[in-house]
Structures are given as C-alpha cells and as structure tokens.
C-alpha cells in the first residue's frame, strides 16, 4: 500500500465516508425530459454547469451514499439529478424516496395552517383548548403558534425515554402532555426536534377524524399528483426506500450535543429510520418520505401563493401567514445557534444564511443533517437537496457551502421584494 492509499483509507475510516468512483456516469440518474432550457428560467448554461459541478463535488466528498438535487427557477425544472446508491446493491433513481427527517416539519406546519384556513383551529388558541391533557404542569396557556415557532417550552423528549415510544403515537402524546415545560413563560426559543409533531397529529385527528397522513394525502399529495410525499411508507414501497447511513466524524462531543436534541445517540437515531416500525409509523416531525422533485414541487406551490396547476392547495393569505418572519435572529437553546423562524419555517439571512448568500427572503427547513428544502421568492427558486449520509463534521462542509453559495449567486434576484404591497394582496386585488 502506497502513501496515498494509506491516507485515503485513514481518511475514510476517520470520517466514515463511502467510496466514490472517478466516473459518475453509472451512478447518475438525470431527468432529461424535465430539465429545460436554462435561458427560459433566466439562467445561462454556464450558471447551470457551475451548480452541477458544485453538486458533483459535494457527492465526491464521500459523505453521502445517495445525493439528489432538484432546482426550479421561474417555475421550471432546471436541474433534477440523483447520484449514488439507494442501498448497498441498488443504484438510486429519481424515483427513490428519501426520508426528510426534520425537513418534514415544514409540511406538518403547513397542515396546521391548512387546519386554520378551514376554520378547524385557531393558532392563537391554547393547545389545551383542543387537547385538555396538555394543560398539565403549567402548560395550559401555551398556544399552537408557540409550538410552530419553537417557543412552547417542551423542546425535548425527557432524558431516558425509551426511543421505541416514538412508534407509539398515544404513548408519546401522553408523555408530552405530562411533561413539565422548561420555560414556564414559553418565551425562550428552543428547536422542537420531535415533540410538536405528535401534538399536530392529534389535533388533526380531533378536528377532522383523519390522521396526519390521511389529511396530507387528501389536501396536498393527491391534488398535487405526488407519488410519495407521505408520512411513513406503504409496505410495497419499503423495499425501494433509500437507506440512511451514519457517516462523518464519530466524535463523543458532537454525539452528546446531537443526542440532547434528537433524544438518542445519533447512530441510534439513524438506525431507527431504517426500521420497518419507522416506515409504518406517522411521525409528522421526522418521517415524511419523498423524492427531491416532490419536495421542490411543494415549495413551488408555496411560491405560487398556494396554487398548483390550476388547483388551489392553500389560500394566498395562508401562505403569507406561514412564511412571514416572526421576529429576528435569536439564540436557539436547543441548536445553540442564532435562528430566525416563521410559524413553521426556518428563515434565511443576510449577508449569509442557511440557504446561502443574501437569502433574507428565503424560507424552508433543514433535516438531519444536510437535507434542505426551501423557496426563495426573491430569486424565484424552489430547491430540494436530499441525501442519506447523516453527519455534522466531515469532508462535506466546504463543498456543501460552495453548492449553497453557487445556487444563491447564480440564481440572481429577479423579483423586487421591496414593494409596498405584499404578493398575497396583489393577487387578491387582481381578483376584485
């Protein structure tokens, strides 16, 4: 073994990376039918090539067994490609479903806004108005809006909780209802990794008689023609799902920090997502399965003010209420980072944010650990970056930042966001 091979093997063991061949042709699936003329989307061929090169560099980092990118600009698919393997013996395709992890929260939040649109709930009402048991231990005044903005005081699952409880909706709900809030005034911002999803599922059940998956299918997935885009998976689809892998630096310090957010050791959390019990469960905070194109389609619908191919999925005012900023950057006690939220979405920032450079108008959500779904109305883009490598520290950091910045820089602003009239009002006035 020569020195280069030794270093490569050491690097692979240290960062738990996957081997990547020089020629990616056999590991790439391209949506040639959908990828249109970049000029029609206000992009040049060079701009698209730059983004694709950055995406390939990210996959070549070895951090992800599978990587998928779908980019819409001006409503048109510009890039829709998948790299790698869905599982050890299966090449991934554009139709391979991937778990969104916490990026699922954007979808479950939209379901709550849809419930409000239908008049089934009021987001300013206390959760206990609908679920009386939630009032236990001083939580009686916590509102649905505080849940959506990660300010309910029940950010974490109690330490020592059996992770198998996540497969039991009623048991998990009872545990959350009985939990004491860490912040009695519900004023401290702390990212809710799992807790809110069980409450949202119960609210949907109480008010509509449907569970979260049935509600999602009826009002979003079916009218938008989604093949997947669902909480959990049908048994027929489970053999085709992409398998998640624990990659990256296996640091005890990082693991402890992540465990405090996830409620379990990161490797345990990853293994859980490959379990049939996880596929068979409804966990609105964590187990939405979809393709990258479907996630991009969802964000395109939001960019369209709730419209999709002539169908009204959401009212424009509902979209506005879901994505509008609620406060500026504040230190998040769970993530230990400054974050800015709407009622359900993680927001971008300027001069730099989680969605790249100068993305102060962008809204979306991240999923463990490098899954991104977002819309940027200033750039008129709807983007999904999906992957199956679960890591925080590794060789992916630099190419990931390069890809995000390539998207934000090449997809230059095309919409004036400084107008006095919000877009949802413009649409309303156009109808009058």
C-alpha positions in Angstrom: 0.0 0.0 0.0 1.5 3.3 -1.0 1.3 6.6 1.0 -1.7 8.0 -1.0 -3.7 4.8 -0.5 -2.9 4.8 3.2 -4.0 8.4 3.6 -7.2 7.7 1.7 -8.1 4.7 3.8 -7.3 6.6 7.0 -9.5 9.5 5.9 -12.3 7.1 5.0 -12.1 5.4 8.4 -11.9 8.7 10.3 -14.8 10.3 8.5 -16.7 7.1 7.7 -17.0 8.1 4.1 -18.2 6.0 1.2 -16.1 5.2 -1.9 -16.8 7.3 -4.9 -15.6 6.4 -8.4 -14.0 8.9 -10.7 -16.6 8.3 -13.4 -20.1 9.1 -12.0 -22.0 8.1 -15.2 -23.2 4.8 -13.8 -24.3 6.3 -10.6 -26.2 9.3 -12.0 -29.9 9.5 -13.0 -30.9 12.6 -14.9 -34.4 13.9 -15.6 -33.6 14.7 -19.2 -37.3 15.2 -20.1 -37.8 17.8 -17.4 -34.6 19.7 -17.4 -35.5 22.5 -19.7 -33.8 25.4 -21.4 -31.9 27.4 -18.8 -32.5 30.7 -20.7 -36.2 30.4 -20.2 -35.5 30.4 -16.4 -33.2 33.4 -16.6 -30.1 31.3 -16.3 -27.2 30.6 -18.5 -25.7 27.3 -19.5 -22.6 28.3 -17.5 -24.6 29.0 -14.4 -26.3 25.6 -14.5 -22.9 24.0 -15.2 -21.4 25.8 -12.1 -24.2 24.5 -9.9 -23.9 21.0 -11.2 -20.2 21.0 -10.8 -20.6 22.1 -7.2 -23.2 19.3 -6.6 -20.9 16.7 -8.0 -18.1 17.9 -5.8 -20.4 17.6 -2.8 -21.2 14.0 -3.8 -17.5 13.3 -4.4 -16.8 14.2 -0.7 -18.0 10.7 0.1 -20.3 11.9 2.8 -23.4 10.6 1.2 -24.2 7.2 -0.3 -27.0 9.0 -2.2 -27.5 12.6 -3.1 -30.3 14.2 -5.0 -30.9 17.8 -6.2 -33.9 19.4 -7.7 -33.9 23.1 -8.6 -36.8 25.0 -10.1 -36.4 28.6 -11.4 -39.3 30.6 -12.7 -41.5 27.5 -12.1 -39.3 25.4 -14.5 -37.2 22.5 -13.5 -33.6 23.4 -14.3 -31.8 20.6 -12.5 -33.2 17.2 -11.3 -30.5 14.7 -10.7 -29.6 11.9 -8.4 -26.2 10.4 -7.6 -25.1 7.3 -5.8 -26.8 4.2 -4.3 -30.1 3.9 -2.5 -28.8 0.8 -0.7 -25.7 -1.4 -1.0 -26.9 -3.3 -4.1 -29.2 -0.7 -5.7 -28.3 2.3 -7.8 -30.5 5.3 -6.8 -33.0 6.8 -9.2 -35.0 10.0 -9.4 -38.0 7.9 -8.1 -36.2 6.7 -4.9 -38.0 8.0 -1.8 -35.8 9.6 0.9 -36.6 10.4 4.5 -36.7 14.1 5.1 -36.0 13.9 8.8 -36.8 17.3 10.4 -37.4 18.9 7.0 -40.8 17.1 7.5 -41.7 19.9 9.9 -42.3 22.4 7.2 -45.0 20.1 5.8 -46.6 19.4 9.2 -46.6 23.1 9.9 -48.4 23.8 6.6 -51.0 21.2 7.6 -51.7 23.2 10.8 -52.1 26.4 8.7 -54.5 24.5 6.4 -56.5 23.4 9.5 -56.7 27.1 10.5 -57.7 28.0 6.9 -60.5 25.5 7.2 -61.7 27.0 10.5 -60.9 23.9 12.5 -58.3 25.5 14.8 -57.2 29.0 15.8 -53.4 29.2 16.0 -53.7 31.8 18.9 -55.7 29.3 21.0 -54.0 27.3 23.7 -53.2 23.7 22.8 -55.2 22.7 25.9 -58.4 24.1 24.3 -58.2 21.1 21.9 -56.2 18.6 24.0 -57.2 19.2 27.7 -54.5 16.9 29.0 -51.8 19.2 27.6 -52.6 21.7 30.3 -50.7 19.6 32.9 -47.8 21.1 34.8 -48.3 24.7 33.8 -48.8 24.3 30.0 -52.4 25.5 29.9 -51.6 28.8 28.2 -49.2 27.5 25.5 -50.6 28.2 22.1 -50.4 26.5 18.8 -48.4 29.4 17.4 -45.8 29.0 20.1 -45.5 25.3 19.1 -44.9 26.4 15.5 -42.3 28.9 16.5 -40.4 26.6 18.8 -41.4 28.5 21.9 -43.7 26.1 23.8 -41.1 25.1 26.4 -41.3 21.4 25.5 -38.5 21.3 23.1 -37.1 17.9 24.1 -38.2 14.4 24.9 -37.4 13.7 28.6 -34.0 12.1 29.1 -34.0 8.4 29.5 -37.2 7.9 27.4 -37.3 4.6 25.5 -36.9 5.5 21.8 -39.4 2.8 20.9 -42.0 5.1 22.3 -41.7 7.2 19.1 -43.5 4.4 17.3 -46.5 4.7 19.7 -48.5 7.9 19.0 -50.7 7.6 22.0 -47.8 6.8 24.4 -45.6 9.6 23.0 -48.6 12.1 23.2 -49.3 11.1 26.8 -45.6 11.6 27.7 -45.5 15.1 26.1 -48.8 16.1 27.8 -47.4 15.1 31.2 -44.0 16.9 30.7 -43.1 20.0 32.6 -42.1 22.9 30.4 -38.5 24.1 30.7 -39.7 27.7 30.3 -42.9 28.5 32.2 -43.5 31.6 30.2 -42.8 29.9 26.9 -40.6 32.8 25.8 -37.3 31.1 25.2 -36.6 29.9 21.7 -35.6 26.2 21.6 -35.9 24.0 18.5 -38.5 21.2 18.9 -37.0 18.2 17.2 -39.9 15.7 17.7 -42.4 16.8 20.3 -44.7 19.2 18.2 -45.4 16.6 15.5 -47.3 14.3 17.9 -49.4 17.2 19.0 -50.2 18.2 15.4 -51.2 14.7 14.5 -53.5 14.6 17.5 -55.0 17.9 16.6 -55.7 16.7 13.0 -57.4 13.6 14.4 -59.5 15.5 16.9 -60.7 18.1 14.4 -61.1 16.1 11.2 -61.2 12.5 12.1 -58.2 11.9 9.8 -54.6 11.2 10.9 -51.8 13.4 9.6 -51.0 11.1 6.7 -54.7 10.9 5.5 -55.0 14.7 5.8 -51.8 15.3 3.9 -52.9 12.9 1.1 -56.3 14.4 0.8 -55.4 18.0 0.6 -51.8 18.1 -0.7 -50.2 14.9 -2.0 -53.2 13.7 -4.1 -54.2 17.0 -5.7 -50.6 17.8 -6.5 -50.0 14.3 -8.1 -47.3 13.2 -5.6 -46.2 9.5 -5.9 -44.8 9.6 -2.3 -44.7 12.8 -0.2 -46.2 11.0 2.8 -45.6 10.2 6.4 -44.3 6.7 6.6 -44.3 4.3 3.7 -46.7 1.7 2.3 -45.3 -1.9 2.6 -45.0 -2.1 -1.2 -42.7 0.9 -1.3 -40.5 0.0 1.7 -38.1 -2.2 -0.3 -37.3 0.8 -2.6 -36.6 3.4 0.0 -33.1 4.9 0.4 -31.2 3.5 3.4 -29.7 6.2 5.7 -26.1 5.8 6.9 -24.2 7.2 9.9 -21.2 8.9 8.2 -18.8 11.7 9.3 -16.5 12.1 12.3 -17.6 10.0 15.2 -17.0 12.5 18.0 -18.3 11.9 21.5 -18.7 15.7 22.0 -20.8 16.0 18.8 -22.8 12.9 19.7 -23.7 14.2 23.1 -24.8 17.5 21.6 -26.9 15.8 19.0 -28.4 13.3 21.5 -29.7 16.2 23.6 -31.7 17.4 20.5 -32.6 14.1 19.0 -33.3 12.2 22.2 -31.0 9.4 21.3 -27.4 8.7 20.2 -27.1 9.9 16.5 -26.2 6.4 15.3 -29.2 5.0 17.1 -31.4 7.7 15.5 -30.1 6.8 12.1 -30.7 3.1 12.6 -34.3 3.8 13.7 -35.0 5.4 10.4 -34.2 2.2 8.6 -36.5 0.2 10.8 -39.9 -1.1 9.4 -41.6 0.3 12.5 -40.4 3.7 11.5 -41.8 3.2 8.0 -45.1 2.0 9.4 -45.5 5.0 11.8 -46.8 8.5 11.4 -44.2 11.0 13.0 -45.0 14.4 11.4 -41.8 15.9 12.8 -39.5 13.4 11.3 -40.7 10.7 8.8 -42.0 12.3 5.7 -40.7 10.4 2.6 -40.5 12.0 -0.8 -38.3 12.5 -3.8 -36.3 15.6 -4.3 -38.6 16.7 -7.1 -41.7 16.3 -4.9 -40.1 18.5 -2.2 -39.2 21.1 -4.8 -42.8 20.9 -6.1 -44.2 21.6 -2.7 -42.0 24.7 -2.3 -43.0 25.8 -5.9 -46.6 25.6 -4.8 -45.8 28.0 -1.9 -44.0 30.3 -4.3 -47.2 30.2 -6.4 -49.2 31.5 -3.4 -50.8 28.1 -2.8 -51.6 27.3 -6.5 -50.6 24.2 -8.4 -51.6 23.6 -12.0 -54.9 25.4 -11.7 -55.7 23.9 -8.2 -55.9 26.0 -5.0 -54.0 24.0 -2.4 -53.7 26.9 0.0 -55.1 30.4 0.1 -52.5 33.2 -0.6 -53.1 34.7 2.9 -52.5 31.2 4.5 -49.1 31.0 2.7 -48.3 34.5 3.9 -49.1 33.7 7.5 -47.0 30.5 7.3 -43.8 32.0 5.9 -43.7 35.6 7.2 -40.9 36.3 9.7 -41.9 36.3 13.4 -39.0 38.2 15.0 -35.3 38.4 14.1 -32.4 36.2 14.8 -32.4 34.8 18.3 -30.2 32.3 20.1 -31.8 28.9 19.9 -31.3 27.0 23.2 -31.6 23.6 21.5 -29.5 24.1 18.4 -27.1 26.5 20.1 -27.2 28.7 17.1 -28.9 32.0 16.1 -32.0 31.1 14.2 -34.9 33.0 12.7 -38.3 31.4 12.3 -41.7 31.9 10.8 -44.7 29.9 12.1 -43.3 26.6 10.8 -40.2 27.5 8.7 -36.6 28.2 9.2 -35.7 31.5 7.5 -32.6 32.7 5.6 -30.4 35.6 6.4 -28.1 38.3 5.1 -25.2 38.7 4.3 -25.3 34.9 4.7 -27.9 32.4 5.9 -28.6 28.7 5.9 -29.7 28.9 2.3 -26.6 30.7 1.0 -25.6 34.3 0.5 -28.1 37.1 0.8 -31.1 34.9 1.3 -33.1 37.0 3.8 -36.3 36.3 2.0 -35.9 32.5 1.8 -37.9 30.1 3.8 -37.7 26.3 4.2 -36.4 23.7 6.6 -33.4 21.6 7.3 -33.4 17.9 8.0 -30.7 15.9 9.8 -28.1 16.5 8.9 -27.7 18.2 5.5 -31.2 17.9 4.0 -32.5 21.2 2.6 -35.8 22.2 1.2 -36.5 25.9 0.6 -38.0 28.6 -1.6 -36.5 32.0 -2.3 -39.2 34.3 -3.7 -36.6 37.0 -4.5 -34.8 34.5 -6.8 -38.0 32.7 -7.8 -36.4 29.3 -6.9 -37.8 26.2 -5.2 -35.0 23.8 -4.2 -34.5 20.5 -2.6 -31.2 18.9 -1.6 -31.7 15.4 -0.3 -29.2 12.9 0.9 -28.7 9.7 3.0 -25.4 10.5 4.8 -26.0 11.6 8.4 -23.1 13.7 9.5 -22.2 17.0 11.1 -18.4 17.2 10.8 -16.7 15.7 7.7 -15.2 16.5 4.3 -18.6 17.7 3.1 -18.6 21.1 4.8 -16.6 23.1 2.2 -18.4 21.6 -0.9 -21.8 22.0 0.8 -21.2 25.7 1.4 -19.9 26.0 -2.2 -23.1 24.4 -3.6 -25.4 26.6 -1.5 -23.5 29.7 -2.5 -23.4 28.6 -6.1 -27.2 28.4 -6.1 -27.7 31.7 -4.4 -25.1 33.5 -6.6 -26.0 32.0 -10.0 -29.8 32.3 -9.3 -29.6 36.1 -9.0 -32.6 38.1 -7.7 -35.3 38.6 -10.3 -38.2 39.8 -8.1 -38.4 43.2 -6.3 -39.2 42.3 -2.7 -39.3 46.0 -1.6 -42.8 46.8 -2.9 -45.3 48.2 -0.6 -48.0 45.6 -1.5 -47.4 42.0 -0.3 -47.8 39.4 -3.1 -50.9 37.8 -1.4 -52.6 41.2 -1.5 -51.6 41.8 -5.1 -53.3 38.5 -6.1 -56.4 39.4 -4.0 -56.7 42.8 -5.7 -56.3 41.2 -9.1 -59.4 39.1 -8.5 -61.5 42.0 -7.4 
